[in-house]
């Protein structure tokens, strides 16, 4: 289904142009809010169900959620799996995502 290119210990997958993307086929009917694949910075990798994100480069990547919090009291839960500097918070639709 994909081709793999190995360059200096980095793996790159070349996606076929006619392939249906995983996040378009995953059943998300029971998920109220997820990370938005269409509204993420350059190097952030998001799982097909939109519930996990990963960054393999040393930059600050950003993503917005698919749900808008406009009033009331809101919270979210995050499980940090790796060490390192991270920033977690809320962003408006006008926030610019810079990865430096």
Phi and psi restraints in degrees (range 20) as a CNS / XPLOR table:
assign (resid 1 and name C) (resid 2 and name N)
       (resid 2 and name CA) (resid 2 and name C) 1.0 -137.1 20.0 2
assign (resid 2 and name N) (resid 2 and name CA)
       (resid 2 and name C) (resid 3 and name N) 1.0 162.3 20.0 2
assign (resid 2 and name C) (resid 3 and name N)
       (resid 3 and name CA) (resid 3 and name C) 1.0 -104.3 20.0 2
assign (resid 3 and name N) (resid 3 and name CA)
       (resid 3 and name C) (resid 4 and name N) 1.0 149.4 20.0 2
assign (resid 3 and name C) (resid 4 and name N)
       (resid 4 and name CA) (resid 4 and name C) 1.0 -120.5 20.0 2
assign (resid 4 and name N) (resid 4 and name CA)
       (resid 4 and name C) (resid 5 and name N) 1.0 134.0 20.0 2
assign (resid 4 and name C) (resid 5 and name N)
       (resid 5 and name CA) (resid 5 and name C) 1.0 -119.4 20.0 2
assign (resid 5 and name N) (resid 5 and name CA)
       (resid 5 and name C) (resid 6 and name N) 1.0 129.4 20.0 2
assign (resid 5 and name C) (resid 6 and name N)
       (resid 6 and name CA) (resid 6 and name C) 1.0 -111.1 20.0 2
assign (resid 6 and name N) (resid 6 and name CA)
       (resid 6 and name C) (resid 7 and name N) 1.0 120.8 20.0 2
assign (resid 6 and name C) (resid 7 and name N)
       (resid 7 and name CA) (resid 7 and name C) 1.0 -127.9 20.0 2
assign (resid 7 and name N) (resid 7 and name CA)
       (resid 7 and name C) (resid 8 and name N) 1.0 113.5 20.0 2
assign (resid 7 and name C) (resid 8 and name N)
       (resid 8 and name CA) (resid 8 and name C) 1.0 47.1 20.0 2
assign (resid 8 and name N) (resid 8 and name CA)
       (resid 8 and name C) (resid 9 and name N) 1.0 52.2 20.0 2
assign (resid 8 and name C) (resid 9 and name N)
       (resid 9 and name CA) (resid 9 and name C) 1.0 70.7 20.0 2
assign (resid 9 and name N) (resid 9 and name CA)
       (resid 9 and name C) (resid 10 and name N) 1.0 8.6 20.0 2
assign (resid 9 and name C) (resid 10 and name N)
       (resid 10 and name CA) (resid 10 and name C) 1.0 -102.1 20.0 2
assign (resid 10 and name N) (resid 10 and name CA)
       (resid 10 and name C) (resid 11 and name N) 1.0 138.7 20.0 2
assign (resid 10 and name C) (resid 11 and name N)
       (resid 11 and name CA) (resid 11 and name C) 1.0 -107.3 20.0 2
assign (resid 11 and name N) (resid 11 and name CA)
       (resid 11 and name C) (resid 12 and name N) 1.0 130.1 20.0 2
assign (resid 11 and name C) (resid 12 and name N)
       (resid 12 and name CA) (resid 12 and name C) 1.0 -124.2 20.0 2
assign (resid 12 and name N) (resid 12 and name CA)
       (resid 12 and name C) (resid 13 and name N) 1.0 132.1 20.0 2
assign (resid 12 and name C) (resid 13 and name N)
       (resid 13 and name CA) (resid 13 and name C) 1.0 -102.9 20.0 2
assign (resid 13 and name N) (resid 13 and name CA)
       (resid 13 and name C) (resid 14 and name N) 1.0 128.2 20.0 2
assign (resid 13 and name C) (resid 14 and name N)
       (resid 14 and name CA) (resid 14 and name C) 1.0 -96.5 20.0 2
assign (resid 14 and name N) (resid 14 and name CA)
       (resid 14 and name C) (resid 15 and name N) 1.0 109.8 20.0 2
assign (resid 14 and name C) (resid 15 and name N)
       (resid 15 and name CA) (resid 15 and name C) 1.0 -79.4 20.0 2
assign (resid 15 and name N) (resid 15 and name CA)
       (resid 15 and name C) (resid 16 and name N) 1.0 136.0 20.0 2
assign (resid 15 and name C) (resid 16 and name N)
       (resid 16 and name CA) (resid 16 and name C) 1.0 -67.9 20.0 2
assign (resid 16 and name N) (resid 16 and name CA)
       (resid 16 and name C) (resid 17 and name N) 1.0 140.5 20.0 2
assign (resid 16 and name C) (resid 17 and name N)
       (resid 17 and name CA) (resid 17 and name C) 1.0 -65.3 20.0 2
assign (resid 17 and name N) (resid 17 and name CA)
       (resid 17 and name C) (resid 18 and name N) 1.0 -28.6 20.0 2
assign (resid 17 and name C) (resid 18 and name N)
       (resid 18 and name CA) (resid 18 and name C) 1.0 -96.8 20.0 2
assign (resid 18 and name N) (resid 18 and name CA)
       (resid 18 and name C) (resid 19 and name N) 1.0 9.0 20.0 2
assign (resid 18 and name C) (resid 19 and name N)
       (resid 19 and name CA) (resid 19 and name C) 1.0 -76.6 20.0 2
assign (resid 19 and name N) (resid 19 and name CA)
       (resid 19 and name C) (resid 20 and name N) 1.0 136.8 20.0 2
assign (resid 19 and name C) (resid 20 and name N)
       (resid 20 and name CA) (resid 20 and name C) 1.0 -75.3 20.0 2
assign (resid 20 and name N) (resid 20 and name CA)
       (resid 20 and name C) (resid 21 and name N) 1.0 128.7 20.0 2
assign (resid 20 and name C) (resid 21 and name N)
       (resid 21 and name CA) (resid 21 and name C) 1.0 -72.1 20.0 2
assign (resid 21 and name N) (resid 21 and name CA)
       (resid 21 and name C) (resid 22 and name N) 1.0 144.1 20.0 2
assign (resid 21 and name C) (resid 22 and name N)
       (resid 22 and name CA) (resid 22 and name C) 1.0 -58.5 20.0 2
assign (resid 22 and name N) (resid 22 and name CA)
       (resid 22 and name C) (resid 23 and name N) 1.0 -42.3 20.0 2
assign (resid 22 and name C) (resid 23 and name N)
       (resid 23 and name CA) (resid 23 and name C) 1.0 -69.0 20.0 2
assign (resid 23 and name N) (resid 23 and name CA)
       (resid 23 and name C) (resid 24 and name N) 1.0 -13.2 20.0 2
assign (resid 23 and name C) (resid 24 and name N)
       (resid 24 and name CA) (resid 24 and name C) 1.0 -87.5 20.0 2
assign (resid 24 and name N) (resid 24 and name CA)
       (resid 24 and name C) (resid 25 and name N) 1.0 -13.2 20.0 2
assign (resid 24 and name C) (resid 25 and name N)
       (resid 25 and name CA) (resid 25 and name C) 1.0 -113.4 20.0 2
assign (resid 25 and name N) (resid 25 and name CA)
       (resid 25 and name C) (resid 26 and name N) 1.0 -10.4 20.0 2
assign (resid 25 and name C) (resid 26 and name N)
       (resid 26 and name CA) (resid 26 and name C) 1.0 -73.4 20.0 2
assign (resid 26 and name N) (resid 26 and name CA)
       (resid 26 and name C) (resid 27 and name N) 1.0 137.4 20.0 2
assign (resid 26 and name C) (resid 27 and name N)
       (resid 27 and name CA) (resid 27 and name C) 1.0 -75.5 20.0 2
assign (resid 27 and name N) (resid 27 and name CA)
       (resid 27 and name C) (resid 28 and name N) 1.0 110.6 20.0 2
assign (resid 27 and name C) (resid 28 and name N)
       (resid 28 and name CA) (resid 28 and name C) 1.0 -115.3 20.0 2
assign (resid 28 and name N) (resid 28 and name CA)
       (resid 28 and name C) (resid 29 and name N) 1.0 19.4 20.0 2
assign (resid 28 and name C) (resid 29 and name N)
       (resid 29 and name CA) (resid 29 and name C) 1.0 -62.1 20.0 2
assign (resid 29 and name N) (resid 29 and name CA)
       (resid 29 and name C) (resid 30 and name N) 1.0 -27.4 20.0 2
assign (resid 29 and name C) (resid 30 and name N)
       (resid 30 and name CA) (resid 30 and name C) 1.0 -94.1 20.0 2
assign (resid 30 and name N) (resid 30 and name CA)
       (resid 30 and name C) (resid 31 and name N) 1.0 3.1 20.0 2
assign (resid 30 and name C) (resid 31 and name N)
       (resid 31 and name CA) (resid 31 and name C) 1.0 -103.2 20.0 2
assign (resid 31 and name N) (resid 31 and name CA)
       (resid 31 and name C) (resid 32 and name N) 1.0 122.3 20.0 2
assign (resid 31 and name C) (resid 32 and name N)
       (resid 32 and name CA) (resid 32 and name C) 1.0 -80.2 20.0 2
assign (resid 32 and name N) (resid 32 and name CA)
       (resid 32 and name C) (resid 33 and name N) 1.0 -35.0 20.0 2
assign (resid 32 and name C) (resid 33 and name N)
       (resid 33 and name CA) (resid 33 and name C) 1.0 -147.1 20.0 2
assign (resid 33 and name N) (resid 33 and name CA)
       (resid 33 and name C) (resid 34 and name N) 1.0 145.3 20.0 2
assign (resid 33 and name C) (resid 34 and name N)
       (resid 34 and name CA) (resid 34 and name C) 1.0 -148.3 20.0 2
assign (resid 34 and name N) (resid 34 and name CA)
       (resid 34 and name C) (resid 35 and name N) 1.0 170.3 20.0 2
assign (resid 34 and name C) (resid 35 and name N)
       (resid 35 and name CA) (resid 35 and name C) 1.0 -71.0 20.0 2
assign (resid 35 and name N) (resid 35 and name CA)
       (resid 35 and name C) (resid 36 and name N) 1.0 136.2 20.0 2
assign (resid 35 and name C) (resid 36 and name N)
       (resid 36 and name CA) (resid 36 and name C) 1.0 -89.0 20.0 2
assign (resid 36 and name N) (resid 36 and name CA)
       (resid 36 and name C) (resid 37 and name N) 1.0 112.2 20.0 2
assign (resid 36 and name C) (resid 37 and name N)
       (resid 37 and name CA) (resid 37 and name C) 1.0 -59.8 20.0 2
assign (resid 37 and name N) (resid 37 and name CA)
       (resid 37 and name C) (resid 38 and name N) 1.0 -29.6 20.0 2
assign (resid 37 and name C) (resid 38 and name N)
       (resid 38 and name CA) (resid 38 and name C) 1.0 -85.8 20.0 2
assign (resid 38 and name N) (resid 38 and name CA)
       (resid 38 and name C) (resid 39 and name N) 1.0 -7.0 20.0 2
assign (resid 38 and name C) (resid 39 and name N)
       (resid 39 and name CA) (resid 39 and name C) 1.0 -132.3 20.0 2
assign (resid 39 and name N) (resid 39 and name CA)
       (resid 39 and name C) (resid 40 and name N) 1.0 56.4 20.0 2
assign (resid 39 and name C) (resid 40 and name N)
       (resid 40 and name CA) (resid 40 and name C) 1.0 -131.8 20.0 2
assign (resid 40 and name N) (resid 40 and name CA)
       (resid 40 and name C) (resid 41 and name N) 1.0 154.8 20.0 2
assign (resid 40 and name C) (resid 41 and name N)
       (resid 41 and name CA) (resid 41 and name C) 1.0 -76.2 20.0 2
assign (resid 41 and name N) (resid 41 and name CA)
       (resid 41 and name C) (resid 42 and name N) 1.0 173.8 20.0 2
assign (resid 41 and name C) (resid 42 and name N)
       (resid 42 and name CA) (resid 42 and name C) 1.0 -56.2 20.0 2
assign (resid 42 and name N) (resid 42 and name CA)
       (resid 42 and name C) (resid 43 and name N) 1.0 -47.2 20.0 2
assign (resid 42 and name C) (resid 43 and name N)
       (resid 43 and name CA) (resid 43 and name C) 1.0 -101.2 20.0 2
assign (resid 43 and name N) (resid 43 and name CA)
       (resid 43 and name C) (resid 44 and name N) 1.0 4.2 20.0 2
assign (resid 43 and name C) (resid 44 and name N)
       (resid 44 and name CA) (resid 44 and name C) 1.0 -78.3 20.0 2
assign (resid 44 and name N) (resid 44 and name CA)
       (resid 44 and name C) (resid 45 and name N) 1.0 132.4 20.0 2
assign (resid 44 and name C) (resid 45 and name N)
       (resid 45 and name CA) (resid 45 and name C) 1.0 -107.0 20.0 2
assign (resid 45 and name N) (resid 45 and name CA)
       (resid 45 and name C) (resid 46 and name N) 1.0 127.3 20.0 2
assign (resid 45 and name C) (resid 46 and name N)
       (resid 46 and name CA) (resid 46 and name C) 1.0 -118.0 20.0 2
assign (resid 46 and name N) (resid 46 and name CA)
       (resid 46 and name C) (resid 47 and name N) 1.0 136.0 20.0 2
assign (resid 46 and name C) (resid 47 and name N)
       (resid 47 and name CA) (resid 47 and name C) 1.0 -66.2 20.0 2
assign (resid 47 and name N) (resid 47 and name CA)
       (resid 47 and name C) (resid 48 and name N) 1.0 157.0 20.0 2
assign (resid 47 and name C) (resid 48 and name N)
       (resid 48 and name CA) (resid 48 and name C) 1.0 -56.6 20.0 2
assign (resid 48 and name N) (resid 48 and name CA)
       (resid 48 and name C) (resid 49 and name N) 1.0 -31.1 20.0 2
assign (resid 48 and name C) (resid 49 and name N)
       (resid 49 and name CA) (resid 49 and name C) 1.0 -84.0 20.0 2
assign (resid 49 and name N) (resid 49 and name CA)
       (resid 49 and name C) (resid 50 and name N) 1.0 -2.5 20.0 2
assign (resid 49 and name C) (resid 50 and name N)
       (resid 50 and name CA) (resid 50 and name C) 1.0 73.9 20.0 2
assign (resid 50 and name N) (resid 50 and name CA)
       (resid 50 and name C) (resid 51 and name N) 1.0 16.8 20.0 2
assign (resid 50 and name C) (resid 51 and name N)
       (resid 51 and name CA) (resid 51 and name C) 1.0 -105.5 20.0 2
assign (resid 51 and name N) (resid 51 and name CA)
       (resid 51 and name C) (resid 52 and name N) 1.0 -9.5 20.0 2
assign (resid 51 and name C) (resid 52 and name N)
       (resid 52 and name CA) (resid 52 and name C) 1.0 -135.3 20.0 2
assign (resid 52 and name N) (resid 52 and name CA)
       (resid 52 and name C) (resid 53 and name N) 1.0 147.2 20.0 2
assign (resid 52 and name C) (resid 53 and name N)
       (resid 53 and name CA) (resid 53 and name C) 1.0 -133.9 20.0 2
assign (resid 53 and name N) (resid 53 and name CA)
       (resid 53 and name C) (resid 54 and name N) 1.0 154.0 20.0 2
assign (resid 53 and name C) (resid 54 and name N)
       (resid 54 and name CA) (resid 54 and name C) 1.0 -148.0 20.0 2
assign (resid 54 and name N) (resid 54 and name CA)
       (resid 54 and name C) (resid 55 and name N) 1.0 145.4 20.0 2
assign (resid 54 and name C) (resid 55 and name N)
       (resid 55 and name CA) (resid 55 and name C) 1.0 -131.7 20.0 2
assign (resid 55 and name N) (resid 55 and name CA)
       (resid 55 and name C) (resid 56 and name N) 1.0 124.5 20.0 2
assign (resid 55 and name C) (resid 56 and name N)
       (resid 56 and name CA) (resid 56 and name C) 1.0 -102.2 20.0 2
assign (resid 56 and name N) (resid 56 and name CA)
       (resid 56 and name C) (resid 57 and name N) 1.0 10.5 20.0 2
assign (resid 56 and name C) (resid 57 and name N)
       (resid 57 and name CA) (resid 57 and name C) 1.0 -119.9 20.0 2
assign (resid 57 and name N) (resid 57 and name CA)
       (resid 57 and name C) (resid 58 and name N) 1.0 163.5 20.0 2
assign (resid 57 and name C) (resid 58 and name N)
       (resid 58 and name CA) (resid 58 and name C) 1.0 -92.3 20.0 2
assign (resid 58 and name N) (resid 58 and name CA)
       (resid 58 and name C) (resid 59 and name N) 1.0 71.7 20.0 2
assign (resid 58 and name C) (resid 59 and name N)
       (resid 59 and name CA) (resid 59 and name C) 1.0 -147.0 20.0 2
assign (resid 59 and name N) (resid 59 and name CA)
       (resid 59 and name C) (resid 60 and name N) 1.0 163.5 20.0 2
assign (resid 59 and name C) (resid 60 and name N)
       (resid 60 and name CA) (resid 60 and name C) 1.0 -88.8 20.0 2
assign (resid 60 and name N) (resid 60 and name CA)
       (resid 60 and name C) (resid 61 and name N) 1.0 111.4 20.0 2
assign (resid 60 and name C) (resid 61 and name N)
       (resid 61 and name CA) (resid 61 and name C) 1.0 -101.2 20.0 2
assign (resid 61 and name N) (resid 61 and name CA)
       (resid 61 and name C) (resid 62 and name N) 1.0 156.5 20.0 2
assign (resid 61 and name C) (resid 62 and name N)
       (resid 62 and name CA) (resid 62 and name C) 1.0 -137.6 20.0 2
assign (resid 62 and name N) (resid 62 and name CA)
       (resid 62 and name C) (resid 63 and name N) 1.0 154.8 20.0 2
assign (resid 62 and name C) (resid 63 and name N)
       (resid 63 and name CA) (resid 63 and name C) 1.0 -152.6 20.0 2
assign (resid 63 and name N) (resid 63 and name CA)
       (resid 63 and name C) (resid 64 and name N) 1.0 146.1 20.0 2
assign (resid 63 and name C) (resid 64 and name N)
       (resid 64 and name CA) (resid 64 and name C) 1.0 -103.1 20.0 2
assign (resid 64 and name N) (resid 64 and name CA)
       (resid 64 and name C) (resid 65 and name N) 1.0 161.0 20.0 2
assign (resid 64 and name C) (resid 65 and name N)
       (resid 65 and name CA) (resid 65 and name C) 1.0 -86.7 20.0 2
assign (resid 65 and name N) (resid 65 and name CA)
       (resid 65 and name C) (resid 66 and name N) 1.0 166.0 20.0 2
assign (resid 65 and name C) (resid 66 and name N)
       (resid 66 and name CA) (resid 66 and name C) 1.0 -87.5 20.0 2
assign (resid 66 and name N) (resid 66 and name CA)
       (resid 66 and name C) (resid 67 and name N) 1.0 3.3 20.0 2
assign (resid 66 and name C) (resid 67 and name N)
       (resid 67 and name CA) (resid 67 and name C) 1.0 -123.2 20.0 2
assign (resid 67 and name N) (resid 67 and name CA)
       (resid 67 and name C) (resid 68 and name N) 1.0 138.2 20.0 2
assign (resid 67 and name C) (resid 68 and name N)
       (resid 68 and name CA) (resid 68 and name C) 1.0 -99.4 20.0 2
assign (resid 68 and name N) (resid 68 and name CA)
       (resid 68 and name C) (resid 69 and name N) 1.0 129.9 20.0 2
assign (resid 68 and name C) (resid 69 and name N)
       (resid 69 and name CA) (resid 69 and name C) 1.0 -103.0 20.0 2
assign (resid 69 and name N) (resid 69 and name CA)
       (resid 69 and name C) (resid 70 and name N) 1.0 106.3 20.0 2
assign (resid 69 and name C) (resid 70 and name N)
       (resid 70 and name CA) (resid 70 and name C) 1.0 -107.4 20.0 2
assign (resid 70 and name N) (resid 70 and name CA)
       (resid 70 and name C) (resid 71 and name N) 1.0 -22.0 20.0 2
assign (resid 70 and name C) (resid 71 and name N)
       (resid 71 and name CA) (resid 71 and name C) 1.0 -158.1 20.0 2
assign (resid 71 and name N) (resid 71 and name CA)
       (resid 71 and name C) (resid 72 and name N) 1.0 167.5 20.0 2
assign (resid 71 and name C) (resid 72 and name N)
       (resid 72 and name CA) (resid 72 and name C) 1.0 86.0 20.0 2
assign (resid 72 and name N) (resid 72 and name CA)
       (resid 72 and name C) (resid 73 and name N) 1.0 -166.1 20.0 2
assign (resid 72 and name C) (resid 73 and name N)
       (resid 73 and name CA) (resid 73 and name C) 1.0 -109.1 20.0 2
assign (resid 73 and name N) (resid 73 and name CA)
       (resid 73 and name C) (resid 74 and name N) 1.0 127.8 20.0 2
assign (resid 73 and name C) (resid 74 and name N)
       (resid 74 and name CA) (resid 74 and name C) 1.0 -128.9 20.0 2
assign (resid 74 and name N) (resid 74 and name CA)
       (resid 74 and name C) (resid 75 and name N) 1.0 152.6 20.0 2
assign (resid 74 and name C) (resid 75 and name N)
       (resid 75 and name CA) (resid 75 and name C) 1.0 -148.1 20.0 2
assign (resid 75 and name N) (resid 75 and name CA)
       (resid 75 and name C) (resid 76 and name N) 1.0 166.0 20.0 2
assign (resid 75 and name C) (resid 76 and name N)
       (resid 76 and name CA) (resid 76 and name C) 1.0 -142.5 20.0 2
assign (resid 76 and name N) (resid 76 and name CA)
       (resid 76 and name C) (resid 77 and name N) 1.0 160.3 20.0 2
assign (resid 76 and name C) (resid 77 and name N)
       (resid 77 and name CA) (resid 77 and name C) 1.0 -114.1 20.0 2
assign (resid 77 and name N) (resid 77 and name CA)
       (resid 77 and name C) (resid 78 and name N) 1.0 140.2 20.0 2
assign (resid 77 and name C) (resid 78 and name N)
       (resid 78 and name CA) (resid 78 and name C) 1.0 -133.2 20.0 2
assign (resid 78 and name N) (resid 78 and name CA)
       (resid 78 and name C) (resid 79 and name N) 1.0 134.2 20.0 2
assign (resid 78 and name C) (resid 79 and name N)
       (resid 79 and name CA) (resid 79 and name C) 1.0 -108.1 20.0 2
assign (resid 79 and name N) (resid 79 and name CA)
       (resid 79 and name C) (resid 80 and name N) 1.0 113.3 20.0 2
assign (resid 79 and name C) (resid 80 and name N)
       (resid 80 and name CA) (resid 80 and name C) 1.0 -88.8 20.0 2
assign (resid 80 and name N) (resid 80 and name CA)
       (resid 80 and name C) (resid 81 and name N) 1.0 121.3 20.0 2
assign (resid 80 and name C) (resid 81 and name N)
       (resid 81 and name CA) (resid 81 and name C) 1.0 -99.6 20.0 2
assign (resid 81 and name N) (resid 81 and name CA)
       (resid 81 and name C) (resid 82 and name N) 1.0 -18.0 20.0 2
assign (resid 81 and name C) (resid 82 and name N)
       (resid 82 and name CA) (resid 82 and name C) 1.0 -130.8 20.0 2
assign (resid 82 and name N) (resid 82 and name CA)
       (resid 82 and name C) (resid 83 and name N) 1.0 155.7 20.0 2
assign (resid 82 and name C) (resid 83 and name N)
       (resid 83 and name CA) (resid 83 and name C) 1.0 -77.5 20.0 2
assign (resid 83 and name N) (resid 83 and name CA)
       (resid 83 and name C) (resid 84 and name N) 1.0 167.5 20.0 2
assign (resid 83 and name C) (resid 84 and name N)
       (resid 84 and name CA) (resid 84 and name C) 1.0 126.7 20.0 2
assign (resid 84 and name N) (resid 84 and name CA)
       (resid 84 and name C) (resid 85 and name N) 1.0 171.3 20.0 2
assign (resid 84 and name C) (resid 85 and name N)
       (resid 85 and name CA) (resid 85 and name C) 1.0 -75.3 20.0 2
assign (resid 85 and name N) (resid 85 and name CA)
       (resid 85 and name C) (resid 86 and name N) 1.0 130.7 20.0 2
assign (resid 85 and name C) (resid 86 and name N)
       (resid 86 and name CA) (resid 86 and name C) 1.0 -141.5 20.0 2
assign (resid 86 and name N) (resid 86 and name CA)
       (resid 86 and name C) (resid 87 and name N) 1.0 151.2 20.0 2
assign (resid 86 and name C) (resid 87 and name N)
       (resid 87 and name CA) (resid 87 and name C) 1.0 -124.9 20.0 2
assign (resid 87 and name N) (resid 87 and name CA)
       (resid 87 and name C) (resid 88 and name N) 1.0 126.3 20.0 2
assign (resid 87 and name C) (resid 88 and name N)
       (resid 88 and name CA) (resid 88 and name C) 1.0 -128.8 20.0 2
assign (resid 88 and name N) (resid 88 and name CA)
       (resid 88 and name C) (resid 89 and name N) 1.0 133.6 20.0 2
assign (resid 88 and name C) (resid 89 and name N)
       (resid 89 and name CA) (resid 89 and name C) 1.0 -176.3 20.0 2
assign (resid 89 and name N) (resid 89 and name CA)
       (resid 89 and name C) (resid 90 and name N) 1.0 -165.1 20.0 2
assign (resid 89 and name C) (resid 90 and name N)
       (resid 90 and name CA) (resid 90 and name C) 1.0 -102.7 20.0 2
assign (resid 90 and name N) (resid 90 and name CA)
       (resid 90 and name C) (resid 91 and name N) 1.0 150.8 20.0 2
assign (resid 90 and name C) (resid 91 and name N)
       (resid 91 and name CA) (resid 91 and name C) 1.0 -136.9 20.0 2
assign (resid 91 and name N) (resid 91 and name CA)
       (resid 91 and name C) (resid 92 and name N) 1.0 147.2 20.0 2
assign (resid 91 and name C) (resid 92 and name N)
       (resid 92 and name CA) (resid 92 and name C) 1.0 -85.6 20.0 2
assign (resid 92 and name N) (resid 92 and name CA)
       (resid 92 and name C) (resid 93 and name N) 1.0 169.2 20.0 2
assign (resid 92 and name C) (resid 93 and name N)
       (resid 93 and name CA) (resid 93 and name C) 1.0 -68.6 20.0 2
assign (resid 93 and name N) (resid 93 and name CA)
       (resid 93 and name C) (resid 94 and name N) 1.0 -13.3 20.0 2
assign (resid 93 and name C) (resid 94 and name N)
       (resid 94 and name CA) (resid 94 and name C) 1.0 -94.6 20.0 2
assign (resid 94 and name N) (resid 94 and name CA)
       (resid 94 and name C) (resid 95 and name N) 1.0 -3.4 20.0 2
assign (resid 94 and name C) (resid 95 and name N)
       (resid 95 and name CA) (resid 95 and name C) 1.0 -65.9 20.0 2
assign (resid 95 and name N) (resid 95 and name CA)
       (resid 95 and name C) (resid 96 and name N) 1.0 136.5 20.0 2
assign (resid 95 and name C) (resid 96 and name N)
       (resid 96 and name CA) (resid 96 and name C) 1.0 -95.1 20.0 2
assign (resid 96 and name N) (resid 96 and name CA)
       (resid 96 and name C) (resid 97 and name N) 1.0 135.1 20.0 2
assign (resid 96 and name C) (resid 97 and name N)
       (resid 97 and name CA) (resid 97 and name C) 1.0 -95.9 20.0 2
assign (resid 97 and name N) (resid 97 and name CA)
       (resid 97 and name C) (resid 98 and name N) 1.0 113.4 20.0 2
assign (resid 97 and name C) (resid 98 and name N)
       (resid 98 and name CA) (resid 98 and name C) 1.0 -116.9 20.0 2
assign (resid 98 and name N) (resid 98 and name CA)
       (resid 98 and name C) (resid 99 and name N) 1.0 135.2 20.0 2
assign (resid 98 and name C) (resid 99 and name N)
       (resid 99 and name CA) (resid 99 and name C) 1.0 -98.7 20.0 2
assign (resid 99 and name N) (resid 99 and name CA)
       (resid 99 and name C) (resid 100 and name N) 1.0 32.8 20.0 2
